Amino acid sequence: MHEQQLLFAFAGIGIIALMCQWLAWRLRLPAILFLLVCGILAGPVTGWLDPQALLGPLLFPVVSMAVALILFEGSLTLYLSEWREIGSVVHRLVTAGAMVTWAVITIATHYLLDFPWDLALLFGSMTLVTGPTVIVPMLRVVRPRASVANILRWEGIVIDPIGALLAVVVYSFVIARDAGSGVSQSLTTFASVIVCGCVFGLAGGWLLGQVLKRQWLPDYLYNLASLSAVLGIFIVSNHFVHESGLLAVTLMGMCLANMKDVDVREILHFKENLSVLLISGLFILLAARLDLNALLALGPSVLILLLVILFVARPLNVLVSTWGSTLSWRERVLLGWIAPRGIVAAAVSAIFAIRLTGDGNDQAALLVPLTFAVIIGTVVLQSATARPLARLLKVAEPAPTGFLIIGANPVARALGKALQQLDVRVMLTDSNWDNISSARMDDLPTYFGNPASQHAEAHMDLVGIGRLLGVSPAGELNTLASMRFRHEFGANDLYTLYSGKDSQRSDKHRASEEHRGQAFGSPAFTYPQLAGRLARGDEIRTTRLTEGFGWDDYQALHEGKALVLFARDPQDRIRVVTPDTTWQPQAGWTVVALIEPTEEDAVSEPAGTVTPHLPG
């Protein structure tokens, strides 16, 4: 390619990647679907993009390093301390169930496509992973019951690094068998790959962890150090034992994530942003390399293999994993249908196919188109049918009515507990660990981190959540969260508690209502106002109005000083008080208000509840 053509190609890839990510965000679908379609259109269909001509001999190193970084980022999310918390069903889905899926896909690939057993084993290990990048967008559209959604979300998070590790191990064995002159030599080579990958991966993770823990580097160099360390370990491990680098970086991330007193949040945030860039460009390049003619030449066997994966492998996995659980048959059916393949499958298949093809294994060239066929088939079919199936099975949640509360401070915790008393789901998010810890002591669901982060996009459980309540004393964070969730929740379901500074600023120094959401309270409350009243002993109380104790009686009882926060009407709709509120509670409504307790309350009523007495 000429220099000008190279520049146009790189610019075009960047523009296409941005458009695909934006379209996925707007439609709440996995970005991988649009990236693959655009890559196929740019490559085999139109011939505009030729990755081999674009990168030449750099293609394999670039893909290898990109896959190494993707696997490292994925392994950073595997915390062994969470293994006990994710439930027995998820345990079995990523262990015994995964083995069942692997076995079924391997057998089907061997007999349907006439693959040798080693390539069939490799293909099975690559296509048993799902991943949060495809699961989370689908769950937001499907909105299944929390029990199903949590299982699928945790499965995607945990199976990603485990599946990648399994694929690397199987690939290492395939390489060892091809390189060895006999069984003993193959096993020796295989053992060398495993030992070298473990030694360099664990040592690299420990050394990087020590650098971070002892603060031998300034904060602004953490990301550069981690990036250099990952690429360094990958290259050095491969230098000593060929093809051990991917195993090394995967173990390196797991080691670093589970070291005590090592905060990987900043590294993880950087790696997530880098992964979005790498994945977007990588998928377009890989899809552009697809040999559609070779895939079509396989005939209907590919479709049969896809049907086996959808209707045999996954249902058997779920049957084994949910045996003896409390899940209903309807929930198990939905679990058995939702298992889209994603990023790890495509990325790992690409690097392995390039390497094996270069070593003279011609049949390995089919790994990439086969993997992409599985990805496209599972994502398209399940994205289109999962929501109707969930409704048919009656395991779909109604329109989400819960609240994402920005902040876990005392005010946010008090509001969260009040909403929970109305049977409303809440999720409190904060970057202050003391606040999060206090919220968890109050049995409030929490997310520790920034709600606008890439990590939150994949890991924060928003099932049943459809409204936002910004209660952080930092007004900028409330505004940022409102802008982040404006499209997802809708402008009418964003509410913000003004900070003390917001109430003192003029309009030109304050974010517009369009960006920060509606003001919370009538008149608009401020954080210092509510925090001060709670600190001096005021209580948030829930009162049900009746025909004998109506709104006028309620106001008279509290002398008009009750600060109404929320109300629930007879249809169980939660109304949030704003300066523009025009509704008035009627009989059958439940009112939540901040009330200053009196001496009579302390003697006659339990704290936290007002029980209206009917006139004699």
N, C-alpha and C positions, 0 to 999 in steps of 0.2 A: 504494500500500500504506500502511496505517496504521503508526505507529511500532512498535506491539507486534508486528505481523506481520513488519516488517523485522527486528526483533531475533530473532524465532523463526526466520526464514529463514536468517540468518547463523549462528546457533547450530546449526541443523540441518545446514547445509553443513559446518561444522567437525566435527561428530560423525560425519557420513557419511564425510568424507574420512579421519578417523582410523581408522574401522572398515575402510575399503577398504585403507588402507596396512597395517594390522595383519593383515588376512586375506591380503594378498599376501605378507607376510613369513612367515606360518605355512605357506602352501601353496607358497611359492617360485615364484610366478607373477608376471608383470608387473602392477603396481598399476593400470596404465591400463585393463586389462580390467574390473576391478571398479568403477573410477571412472566409466567410460562406461556400464556397465549401470545403476548407481545413478542416474546423471544422467538416463538415458532413463526410468527408472521414476518419478523425481521430477518430470520435466517432461512430455513428451508422453503418457505412459501414465496417470498419476494427476492431472496438472494441479496438483500441490502447489507446484511451483516455476516461476515465470515470471520469467526473468532480465530481460526488458525492463521489466516492471513493478517489479522489485526495484531496478534501477539507473537506469532511465530514460535520460536523455541521457549519463549517466556510463558506460554500458556500453562504448561504443567506446573512450574514453580509458583505461578500466581494462584492457580486453583488450589494447590497444596497448602500454601500459607493461609489462604482465605478459609479453607476448611479447618485448619488447625485453630485459627482464632475463633471460629464459630463453635467448635467443640469445647474449647476452653471456656468460652462465655456460658455455654450450656451447663458445663460441669460446676461452675461457680454457684449454681442455684441448688445443688444437691446437698442439703444439710442432713447429716446422719441423725442429728437430734430430733428431726421431724419424722423419722421413720416410724417411731412408736405412736405418732399422733394421727397418722393418715388413715387408720382403720384397716381391718383385716381384708376387706374386699380389694382395696388398692394394693395391699401387700401381694395378694394372690394374682391380681391383674398384671403386675410387673415382674412376677417370678414364675409360678406354675402356669398361669394363663399365657404369659409371653412365650413360654416353651411350647405350649400347645399350638399357638399361632405360628411359631417358627417351624415346627414339625409339619403342619398342614401345608404351609406355603412351599416348603422345601420339596415335599413329596409331589405336590401338584406341578411345580416348576419342572421337576425332573421328568415326569411322565408326559406332561402336556407339551412341553417345548423341547424335549429330548436334551436337556441340559445335563452335563456331568454332575455328579453328586456334590463336588466341591463348590462349583458355581451356583448350584441350587441352594446349598447351605448359605452361601454368601448373600444371595438375593433374598432369602428368607430372613436373614438377620437384619438386612437393610430396610425391609418393608414392614417390620413389626412395630415401628415407632410411630407415635402420633405427634405430640408436641404442642405447647401452649399457643404458638403463633397461628395454628389452624383451629385449635379447639376453642380458644377464648372468643374470637369473633363469631363462631357458630353458636356458642352458648348464648350470646347476647341476642341472637335472632330467635333461637329455639325457645329459650326461657323455660327449661324443664324444672321439675321440683328440685329443691335445694339438695336433697339426698343424691340425686342423679348428677346434678351439675358439679357438686363438690368432688364426687368420685372421678368424673371425666377430667376435671381441671387438674386434680392431683396426679392422675395417671399420666397426663400429658407432660407435667413438670418432671416427674420422677423417671419416666421411661425414656426420655430424651437422652440423658447422659448414659444410662444403663444400656440402652439399645445401641448407641454409638460405640460404647466400649465393647459390646459383644461383636459388633460388625468388624471392629478393628482386630479383635482377637481371631475371628474366623478368617479374615483377610490375611493376617499374618501366617496362619496355618496353610492357606492356599499358596502363598508365596514360598513358604518353606518347602512344601511338597513339590512345587514346580522347580525349585532351585536344587533340591536334594537329589542325590543319585539313588537313594533308597529310602525305606521307611525310617531307619535309624537316623540318617542324615536329615531328613525332613523334620523329625521330632527335635533334633538338636538345634536346627535353625529356628524352629518355632519357639523353643525354650529360650533361645538367645534373644529373640524379639521381645518376649514377655519380660525377661529379667532386665534387659536394657531399658525398656520402656518404664518399668516400675522404678528402677534405680534413679534414672534421670528425672522422671516425673515427680517422685516423692522428694528427692533431694532439691530439685528446682523449686517446688512448692514451699518446702521448709525454709530454704534460703531467702526467697522473696518474702515469706511471712516474717522472718526475723528482721529484714530490712524495714518492713512497714511497722512492725511492732516496736522496734527500738528507735524509730524515727531517724534513721540515718540519712534520709533524703527529705528535702522540703516537700510540702504537700503538692505543689504544682508539678513535681516530677514523678509522682506516683504513677500516673497513666503511662508516661513514656517508659518508665522502668518496667512496668508490667508487660507492655507491648514488646519491648526489647527482650525481656526474659522469656516470654512465650515463644517468640520466633527463634531465640537463641537455643532454648532447650529442644525445640523441634528439629532444628538443623543439626545440632551436635549429636542428638540421639540417633538421627538418621545416618550421620557420618559413621558412627561406631557400629551400628547394626541397621542394615537397610530396612526401611518401613516400620521402624519402631517409634517414630516421632509422634504420630497421631495418638498412640496409646500414652506416650509420655505427657503430652499437653492435657489430655483428658484427666489423668491422675493428678497432674499438677493443680488443675482447677479444683478438684475435689479436696485435695490436701489443704489448699489455701482457704477454701470456704469453711473448713471444719477446725481450723486452728484457733485456739483461745486467744483472746485479746487482739485479734487482727480484724480490723474493720475493712471489709471488701466492698462496701456500698459505693464508694466513689469510683473504684475500679470497675465494678459491675455496671454502673451507670454509663461510664465511658465505653465499655465493651459492648453494651446494648446498642448505643448509638452507632458504634463502628460496625456492629453486626448488621444493622439495618442497611447501612451503605454497602457492605460486602455482599449480603444476601441479595439485595436488589440487583446489583451489577452482575453477580455471579449467576443468578438464575436466568437472566436475559442471555448471557453468553452461553450457558450450558444448553438452554432451549434452542438457541440458534445453531447448535452443533448436532441437533437431533437428525438422525437418518430415518426419515419417514418411510422411505421405500423399504428399508430393512424391517421396520416394524410392521408395515402392511404385508410384507411377504410371509410373516408368521401366520397370517390368516386368522381364523376365528379362535385359535388357541389362546390368544391374548384375552379375548372377551371371556372365554371360559375360565381362565385363571383369575380374572377380576371377579367373576361371580363366585368362585371358590373362596376368595379372600373375604368377600362381602357376606356370603350366606353360609359358609362352613367354618372358616378359621375364626372369625370374630364371635359368632354365636357360641362355638365350643369354648372359646376363651372365657366368655362371660358365664357360661354354664358352670365351668369348673371353679371360677373365681367367686361366684355368688352362692355356691352350694351351702345351705344352712344359714344364710344371712336373712335379715328381716325384710329385704327388698321384696316388693310385690312382683308378680309375673309381668305386669305392665311396665314397671320400671326396668326389669331385666331385658325386656324386648327392646326398649329404647337404648339401653346401654349396649345391646348387641348390634345396634344399627350404626351408632355414631363412633367412628374411628377413622377420621381422615388422616392421610399421610401428609408429611410436610417437609420442613426445611432439612432436617438431618438426613432423611432418606435420599433426597435429591443431591445434596452436597457430597455425602459419603459415596454414593454410587458413581458420581462423576470422577472423583479422584481415583477410585479403585478401577473403574473401567479404563481410564486413560493409562494407568500404570500396567494393567494386565494386557491391554492391547499392544502396548509398546514392547512387552515381553513375548509377543507372538501368539497370544491367546485370542484368536479372532472372534470366538463366540462371546467373549467378555464385552465386545462393542455393543451387544444387545442389552447390557445391564441398564444403561442410561435410558433408552427409550421405553424399556419395560417398566422401570421405576417411575418414569414420568407418566406413563399410561395409568399406573395404579394411583398416582397422586391426583391426576386430573379426574379420573373416574370416581374416586372416593370423595373428593372435595365437591365436584359438581353434583353428583347424585345425592349425597347426604345433605349438602346445603339446601338443595331444592326440596327435599322430602322430609327432613327431620322435624320441622315445625308442624306440618300437617299430621305427621305420624304421632307426635307428642299430644296434639289436640285429640286425635282419634283415640289414643290410649288413655286420655284424660289425666295425663301427668304433666301437662304444661301449666305453668303459673299464669294467673291473670296478669293484666297490665301491671307493671312494677310500680308499687306505691311507697316503697321504703325510702329512707333518707341516708344519703352519704353526708356525714357531718365532718366538716373540715375543722380539725382540732380535737384534742382529747383533754382539754383543760377542765377545771371544775364546772364552768358554765356548760360546756359541751357534754360533759358526763351527766349533769342534771337534766338537760334537755333529752339526751339519749334514753335515760331511765324513764322519763315521762312518756316518751313515744313508745317505749317497750310496753308500758302499762296499757297502752291502747292497742296492743298486738300488732305493732308496726315494726318491720325489720329496720335495723339501723346498722351502720358501719362507721366507726370513728377512725379517722386517719390523722397521724401526727408524726413529726420527726423528733419529738422529745420523748425519750424512753421513759422518764418518770411519769409523764402523762399517760402514756400507753399502758404502763404497768398498773397505774391506779385504775384505769378503765377496765383492764382485764380482771382486777380484783372485784370490780362491780359487775362482772359477768357481761360486759359489753363487747360485742365483736369489734376487732380493731385491725388496722393495717398500719404497720410501722414503716413510714416512709412518706415521700412526696407523692400526692395523688396524681400529679401531672407527669410523673416519671415513666420511662419506658418499662421499668420493672412493674409498676402498678398496672400498666396496660395488660401485662400478661398474667399477673399473679393476684391482683386485688379482686376479691369475690364480690361482684356486683349483681349477683342473681337476686331478683326481687327488689332491687334498688332503682328508683326512677326519679328521685328528687335530690336536690343538693341544698344543704344548709351550712353556710360559711360562718363559723363561730370562732375562727382564729383571731387573736388580738392583732395579728399582722394582717392588715387590710389587703396588702398586695397578694398574699397567698390566697385569700378568699376570691379576689378578682381573677387570679390565674386559674384557680379551680373552676370558677364559673365559665371562663372562656374555654377551658378544656372540655367541659361536659355540656356546653351549650347545645351542640348538635345532638348529642346522645340523649339528653334529658328533655330538651326543649326550653325555650326562654322563659316560659310561664312557670317552670318548676325549679327555678333558681332563686334562692333567698339568701341574703347576706346580713349579718349583724355588723353594724358599723363599728369600726374601731374608734378609740377616743380621738385620734388625729383626724379621721375622716369627718367627724362631726364638726371639727373646727376649721376645716379647709373650705376654700371657695370652690366653685364649680370648675374653674380652670386648673385647679390642683388636685382634683378628685376624679377617679375613673368614672365614666358614664354608667348609667343604669344598664345600658345595653351590654356592657362588659362585666359588671359586677353582680347583676341580678337584682331582683326586687329587694327593697329594704324590709327587714324583719321587724314586725311590731307596729303598733299604732298608738301614739306616734312612734317613729322609728326608734328602736332600742339601740343602745350602744353597749359595747362590751364592758366598759367600766361600770355602767349603770347596773347591769344584771349581776356582774361579779360582786359589786359592793353590796347589793341587797342579799345575795346568797351568803356572803361572808358574815353579815350581821344577824343571820338566822331566818331570813324569809324562806318559805318552802314552796315548791311547785306541787300543786294539788289538783286532783282530778275529781270533778263533780258532775253527776248526771242530773239533767233537768227533767222535771216531770210536769204533769198537768197541775199538780198542787204546789210545785216549787219551780216557777218559771224564771225567765231571764230577769224580770223586774225584781223578783224576790232575791235572786242571787246578788244583784247589784246592791240592793238595800242591805243585805246581810253584811256585805263587805264595805258598805258605804262608798261604793264606786271606786275603791282603791285596788281592786283585784286587777292585776296586769295580765290580761288574757294572751296566751301564746298560741294555742291550737284549739281546734274543736273537731269533734267527730259527729257527723250527721247520722240519721237512722239508716242510711245506705252504706255506712262504714267508710265513707269518704273522709279523709283528713283535710281539714281546712287550716291554712296557715294565715295568721294575722299579718296584714301589711297596711301601710298608710292608705291604700285604696280599697280596703275591705268595706263591702256594702252589706254583707249578709249579717243576720242577727240570729243567735241561737234560739231554738224553739224547744218545746217539750220533746223528749226523746234524744236530744243532743247531749254529748258529753263535752264539758269545757275543761281545758287545762290552763291554769293560771298561776302566776307568782303572787303569793299572798303573805302578808305579814301576820304571823300568828299572834293571837291574843291570849290573855290569861285563861279565859274560858275554854279555848281550844286545848290548852295544855292539860286541863282538868278533865274535860268531857270527851275528847276525841283523840284517836291515835294520830300521831304525826304523819303528814303526807296525804291525808284523805279528808275530804269534806263530805259528810253524809247529811244531806238536807232532810229536815224533819217536816213531815206533812202537817199542816195546820190541824188542830184537834177537832 
